[in-house]
Amino acid sequence: MGLVLFCKNLRSVMSWTGLSSCSFVEQITSLFEMNW
C-alpha cells in the first residue's frame, strides 16, 4: 500500500502551506468523501 507514502507527502504539503492540523484533517476528510 502507498498509504504511508501518501501520508508523508500530505505532511510535507501541510508544512509548505502552513495549514493547521484541524484544517488539514478537514481537507483530508472531505477529499476522501469526494473520492469514495
CHARMM-style PDB file with segment names, atoms N, HN, CA, C and O in Angstrom:
ATOM      1  N   MET     1       0.834  -1.209   0.000  1.00  0.00      PROA
ATOM      2  CA  MET     1       0.000   0.000   0.000  1.00  0.00      PROA
ATOM      3  C   MET     1       0.869   1.259   0.000  1.00  0.00      PROA
ATOM      4  O   MET     1       1.924   1.295   0.634  1.00  0.00      PROA
ATOM      5  N   GLY     2       0.415   2.291  -0.718  1.00  0.00      PROA
ATOM      6  HN  GLY     2      -0.442   2.261  -1.233  1.00  0.00      PROA
ATOM      7  CA  GLY     2       1.143   3.545  -0.751  1.00  0.00      PROA
ATOM      8  C   GLY     2       0.591   4.556   0.244  1.00  0.00      PROA
ATOM      9  O   GLY     2       0.857   5.754   0.142  1.00  0.00      PROA
ATOM     10  N   LEU     3      -0.193   4.054   1.225  1.00  0.00      PROA
ATOM     11  HN  LEU     3      -0.410   3.081   1.308  1.00  0.00      PROA
ATOM     12  CA  LEU     3      -0.869   4.957   2.148  1.00  0.00      PROA
ATOM     13  C   LEU     3       0.122   5.704   3.032  1.00  0.00      PROA
ATOM     14  O   LEU     3      -0.054   6.890   3.310  1.00  0.00      PROA
ATOM     15  N   VAL     4       1.178   4.997   3.476  1.00  0.00      PROA
ATOM     16  HN  VAL     4       1.322   4.033   3.250  1.00  0.00      PROA
ATOM     17  CA  VAL     4       2.188   5.635   4.327  1.00  0.00      PROA
ATOM     18  C   VAL     4       2.897   6.745   3.560  1.00  0.00      PROA
ATOM     19  O   VAL     4       3.107   7.840   4.081  1.00  0.00      PROA
ATOM     20  N   LEU     5       3.264   6.445   2.310  1.00  0.00      PROA
ATOM     21  HN  LEU     5       3.094   5.555   1.887  1.00  0.00      PROA
ATOM     22  CA  LEU     5       3.918   7.444   1.471  1.00  0.00      PROA
ATOM     23  C   LEU     5       2.984   8.617   1.227  1.00  0.00      PROA
ATOM     24  O   LEU     5       3.411   9.771   1.234  1.00  0.00      PROA
ATOM     25  N   PHE     6       1.697   8.316   1.011  1.00  0.00      PROA
ATOM     26  HN  PHE     6       1.350   7.378   1.006  1.00  0.00      PROA
ATOM     27  CA  PHE     6       0.677   9.331   0.818  1.00  0.00      PROA
ATOM     28  C   PHE     6       0.615  10.255   2.033  1.00  0.00      PROA
ATOM     29  O   PHE     6       0.564  11.476   1.884  1.00  0.00      PROA
ATOM     30  N   CYS     7       0.617   9.685   3.217  1.00  0.00      PROA
ATOM     31  HN  CYS     7       0.658   8.693   3.338  1.00  0.00      PROA
ATOM     32  CA  CYS     7       0.571  10.472   4.453  1.00  0.00      PROA
ATOM     33  C   CYS     7       1.816  11.341   4.594  1.00  0.00      PROA
ATOM     34  O   CYS     7       1.729  12.494   5.018  1.00  0.00      PROA
ATOM     35  N   LYS     8       2.972  10.789   4.239  1.00  0.00      PROA
ATOM     36  HN  LYS     8       3.043   9.853   3.895  1.00  0.00      PROA
ATOM     37  CA  LYS     8       4.210  11.568   4.326  1.00  0.00      PROA
ATOM     38  C   LYS     8       4.166  12.752   3.380  1.00  0.00      PROA
ATOM     39  O   LYS     8       4.592  13.851   3.735  1.00  0.00      PROA
ATOM     40  N   ASN     9       3.649  12.532   2.165  1.00  0.00      PROA
ATOM     41  HN  ASN     9       3.303  11.639   1.877  1.00  0.00      PROA
ATOM     42  CA  ASN     9       3.538  13.623   1.204  1.00  0.00      PROA
ATOM     43  C   ASN     9       2.582  14.689   1.706  1.00  0.00      PROA
ATOM     44  O   ASN     9       2.852  15.882   1.569  1.00  0.00      PROA
ATOM     45  N   LEU    10       1.457  14.264   2.292  1.00  0.00      PROA
ATOM     46  HN  LEU    10       1.238  13.295   2.403  1.00  0.00      PROA
ATOM     47  CA  LEU    10       0.489  15.208   2.834  1.00  0.00      PROA
ATOM     48  C   LEU    10       1.106  16.026   3.957  1.00  0.00      PROA
ATOM     49  O   LEU    10       0.855  17.224   4.084  1.00  0.00      PROA
ATOM     50  N   ARG    11       1.917  15.360   4.768  1.00  0.00      PROA
ATOM     51  HN  ARG    11       2.121  14.386   4.665  1.00  0.00      PROA
ATOM     52  CA  ARG    11       2.554  16.063   5.884  1.00  0.00      PROA
ATOM     53  C   ARG    11       3.504  17.146   5.377  1.00  0.00      PROA
ATOM     54  O   ARG    11       3.537  18.247   5.926  1.00  0.00      PROA
ATOM     55  N   SER    12       4.274  16.841   4.333  1.00  0.00      PROA
ATOM     56  HN  SER    12       4.247  15.946   3.887  1.00  0.00      PROA
ATOM     57  CA  SER    12       5.189  17.843   3.776  1.00  0.00      PROA
ATOM     58  C   SER    12       4.414  18.975   3.119  1.00  0.00      PROA
ATOM     59  O   SER    12       4.816  20.134   3.212  1.00  0.00      PROA
ATOM     60  N   VAL    13       3.299  18.649   2.452  1.00  0.00      PROA
ATOM     61  HN  VAL    13       2.973  17.707   2.377  1.00  0.00      PROA
ATOM     62  CA  VAL    13       2.448  19.687   1.863  1.00  0.00      PROA
ATOM     63  C   VAL    13       1.895  20.585   2.957  1.00  0.00      PROA
ATOM     64  O   VAL    13       1.834  21.804   2.790  1.00  0.00      PROA
ATOM     65  N   MET    14       1.495  19.996   4.069  1.00  0.00      PROA
ATOM     66  HN  MET    14       1.545  19.007   4.205  1.00  0.00      PROA
ATOM     67  CA  MET    14       0.976  20.766   5.201  1.00  0.00      PROA
ATOM     68  C   MET    14       2.062  21.721   5.713  1.00  0.00      PROA
ATOM     69  O   MET    14       1.770  22.854   6.093  1.00  0.00      PROA
ATOM     70  N   SER    15       3.313  21.255   5.720  1.00  0.00      PROA
ATOM     71  HN  SER    15       3.551  20.334   5.411  1.00  0.00      PROA
ATOM     72  CA  SER    15       4.410  22.101   6.174  1.00  0.00      PROA
ATOM     73  C   SER    15       4.605  23.285   5.234  1.00  0.00      PROA
ATOM     74  O   SER    15       4.818  24.410   5.686  1.00  0.00      PROA
ATOM     75  N   TRP    16       4.532  23.035   3.928  1.00  0.00      PROA
ATOM     76  HN  TRP    16       4.359  22.121   3.561  1.00  0.00      PROA
ATOM     77  CA  TRP    16       4.719  24.098   2.953  1.00  0.00      PROA
ATOM     78  C   TRP    16       3.664  25.179   3.114  1.00  0.00      PROA
ATOM     79  O   TRP    16       3.984  26.367   3.164  1.00  0.00      PROA
ATOM     80  N   THR    17       2.408  24.765   3.195  1.00  0.00      PROA
ATOM     81  HN  THR    17       2.148  23.800   3.154  1.00  0.00      PROA
ATOM     82  CA  THR    17       1.304  25.711   3.194  1.00  0.00      PROA
ATOM     83  C   THR    17       1.062  26.308   4.572  1.00  0.00      PROA
ATOM     84  O   THR    17       0.384  27.329   4.688  1.00  0.00      PROA
ATOM     85  N   GLY    18       1.608  25.685   5.633  1.00  0.00      PROA
ATOM     86  HN  GLY    18       2.159  24.855   5.539  1.00  0.00      PROA
ATOM     87  CA  GLY    18       1.432  26.197   6.985  1.00  0.00      PROA
ATOM     88  C   GLY    18       0.024  25.968   7.506  1.00  0.00      PROA
ATOM     89  O   GLY    18      -0.445  26.690   8.386  1.00  0.00      PROA
ATOM     90  N   LEU    19      -0.651  24.959   6.961  1.00  0.00      PROA
ATOM     91  HN  LEU    19      -0.269  24.372   6.247  1.00  0.00      PROA
ATOM     92  CA  LEU    19      -2.006  24.669   7.418  1.00  0.00      PROA
ATOM     93  C   LEU    19      -1.985  24.168   8.851  1.00  0.00      PROA
ATOM     94  O   LEU    19      -1.030  23.520   9.280  1.00  0.00      PROA
ATOM     95  N   SER    20      -3.030  24.468   9.577  1.00  0.00      PROA
ATOM     96  HN  SER    20      -3.806  24.994   9.228  1.00  0.00      PROA
ATOM     97  CA  SER    20      -3.164  23.945  10.936  1.00  0.00      PROA
ATOM     98  C   SER    20      -3.615  22.495  10.858  1.00  0.00      PROA
ATOM     99  O   SER    20      -4.111  22.060   9.819  1.00  0.00      PROA
ATOM    100  N   SER    21      -3.454  21.745  11.932  1.00  0.00      PROA
ATOM    101  HN  SER    21      -3.052  22.098  12.776  1.00  0.00      PROA
ATOM    102  CA  SER    21      -3.832  20.334  11.963  1.00  0.00      PROA
ATOM    103  C   SER    21      -5.322  20.157  11.702  1.00  0.00      PROA
ATOM    104  O   SER    21      -5.724  19.234  10.994  1.00  0.00      PROA
ATOM    105  N   CYS    22      -6.135  21.031  12.266  1.00  0.00      PROA
ATOM    106  HN  CYS    22      -5.808  21.780  12.841  1.00  0.00      PROA
ATOM    107  CA  CYS    22      -7.588  20.901  12.137  1.00  0.00      PROA
ATOM    108  C   CYS    22      -8.034  21.060  10.693  1.00  0.00      PROA
ATOM    109  O   CYS    22      -8.783  20.230  10.179  1.00  0.00      PROA
ATOM    110  N   SER    23      -7.581  22.117  10.039  1.00  0.00      PROA
ATOM    111  HN  SER    23      -6.972  22.791  10.457  1.00  0.00      PROA
ATOM    112  CA  SER    23      -7.987  22.336   8.656  1.00  0.00      PROA
ATOM    113  C   SER    23      -7.422  21.237   7.761  1.00  0.00      PROA
ATOM    114  O   SER    23      -8.052  20.845   6.778  1.00  0.00      PROA
ATOM    115  N   PHE    24      -6.230  20.740   8.106  1.00  0.00      PROA
ATOM    116  HN  PHE    24      -5.719  21.058   8.904  1.00  0.00      PROA
ATOM    117  CA  PHE    24      -5.608  19.646   7.368  1.00  0.00      PROA
ATOM    118  C   PHE    24      -6.493  18.405   7.422  1.00  0.00      PROA
ATOM    119  O   PHE    24      -6.756  17.779   6.395  1.00  0.00      PROA
ATOM    120  N   VAL    25      -6.946  18.054   8.610  1.00  0.00      PROA
ATOM    121  HN  VAL    25      -6.733  18.562   9.444  1.00  0.00      PROA
ATOM    122  CA  VAL    25      -7.811  16.888   8.787  1.00  0.00      PROA
ATOM    123  C   VAL    25      -9.130  17.071   8.044  1.00  0.00      PROA
ATOM    124  O   VAL    25      -9.633  16.141   7.412  1.00  0.00      PROA
ATOM    125  N   GLU    26      -9.684  18.278   8.127  1.00  0.00      PROA
ATOM    126  HN  GLU    26      -9.275  19.033   8.640  1.00  0.00      PROA
ATOM    127  CA  GLU    26     -10.943  18.562   7.439  1.00  0.00      PROA
ATOM    128  C   GLU    26     -10.798  18.399   5.932  1.00  0.00      PROA
ATOM    129  O   GLU    26     -11.684  17.850   5.278  1.00  0.00      PROA
ATOM    130  N   GLN    27      -9.688  18.873   5.381  1.00  0.00      PROA
ATOM    131  HN  GLN    27      -8.968  19.320   5.913  1.00  0.00      PROA
ATOM    132  CA  GLN    27      -9.456  18.758   3.942  1.00  0.00      PROA
ATOM    133  C   GLN    27      -9.309  17.300   3.535  1.00  0.00      PROA
ATOM    134  O   GLN    27      -9.850  16.884   2.511  1.00  0.00      PROA
ATOM    135  N   ILE    28      -8.583  16.522   4.328  1.00  0.00      PROA
ATOM    136  HN  ILE    28      -8.144  16.860   5.160  1.00  0.00      PROA
ATOM    137  CA  ILE    28      -8.398  15.106   4.007  1.00  0.00      PROA
ATOM    138  C   ILE    28      -9.732  14.377   4.080  1.00  0.00      PROA
ATOM    139  O   ILE    28     -10.036  13.547   3.224  1.00  0.00      PROA
ATOM    140  N   THR    29     -10.528  14.686   5.100  1.00  0.00      PROA
ATOM    141  HN  THR    29     -10.281  15.361   5.795  1.00  0.00      PROA
ATOM    142  CA  THR    29     -11.829  14.034   5.248  1.00  0.00      PROA
ATOM    143  C   THR    29     -12.720  14.331   4.052  1.00  0.00      PROA
ATOM    144  O   THR    29     -13.342  13.425   3.496  1.00  0.00      PROA
ATOM    145  N   SER    30     -12.784  15.586   3.657  1.00  0.00      PROA
ATOM    146  HN  SER    30     -12.280  16.322   4.108  1.00  0.00      PROA
ATOM    147  CA  SER    30     -13.621  15.969   2.512  1.00  0.00      PROA
ATOM    148  C   SER    30     -13.072  15.346   1.234  1.00  0.00      PROA
ATOM    149  O   SER    30     -13.837  14.967   0.348  1.00  0.00      PROA
ATOM    150  N   LEU    31     -11.749  15.238   1.137  1.00  0.00      PROA
ATOM    151  HN  LEU    31     -11.127  15.546   1.857  1.00  0.00      PROA
ATOM    152  CA  LEU    31     -11.125  14.630  -0.035  1.00  0.00      PROA
ATOM    153  C   LEU    31     -11.539  13.168  -0.150  1.00  0.00      PROA
ATOM    154  O   LEU    31     -11.890  12.704  -1.235  1.00  0.00      PROA
ATOM    155  N   PHE    32     -11.499  12.441   0.964  1.00  0.00      PROA
ATOM    156  HN  PHE    32     -11.214  12.817   1.845  1.00  0.00      PROA
ATOM    157  CA  PHE    32     -11.903  11.036   0.958  1.00  0.00      PROA
ATOM    158  C   PHE    32     -13.397  10.890   0.670  1.00  0.00      PROA
ATOM    159  O   PHE    32     -13.804   9.971  -0.041  1.00  0.00      PROA
ATOM    160  N   GLU    33     -14.208  11.785   1.213  1.00  0.00      PROA
ATOM    161  HN  GLU    33     -13.877  12.532   1.790  1.00  0.00      PROA
ATOM    162  CA  GLU    33     -15.651  11.723   0.963  1.00  0.00      PROA
ATOM    163  C   GLU    33     -15.951  11.911  -0.518  1.00  0.00      PROA
ATOM    164  O   GLU    33     -16.849  11.267  -1.060  1.00  0.00      PROA
ATOM    165  N   MET    34     -15.201  12.790  -1.169  1.00  0.00      PROA
ATOM    166  HN  MET    34     -14.471  13.313  -0.728  1.00  0.00      PROA
ATOM    167  CA  MET    34     -15.390  13.028  -2.598  1.00  0.00      PROA
ATOM    168  C   MET    34     -14.983  11.805  -3.415  1.00  0.00      PROA
ATOM    169  O   MET    34     -15.649  11.461  -4.391  1.00  0.00      PROA
ATOM    170  N   ASN    35     -13.893  11.149  -3.019  1.00  0.00      PROA
ATOM    171  HN  ASN    35     -13.353  11.428  -2.226  1.00  0.00      PROA
ATOM    172  CA  ASN    35     -13.355  10.034  -3.798  1.00  0.00      PROA
ATOM    173  C   ASN    35     -14.065   8.708  -3.542  1.00  0.00      PROA
ATOM    174  O   ASN    35     -14.020   7.815  -4.387  1.00  0.00      PROA
ATOM    175  N   TRP    36     -14.721   8.566  -2.385  1.00  0.00      PROA
ATOM    176  HN  TRP    36     -14.757   9.292  -1.698  1.00  0.00      PROA
ATOM    177  CA  TRP    36     -15.310   7.264  -2.059  1.00  0.00      PROA
ATOM    178  C   TRP    36     -16.776   7.296  -2.406  1.00  0.00      PROA
ATOM    179  OT1 TRP    36     -17.478   6.303  -2.215  1.00  0.00      PROA
TER     180      TRP     36
END
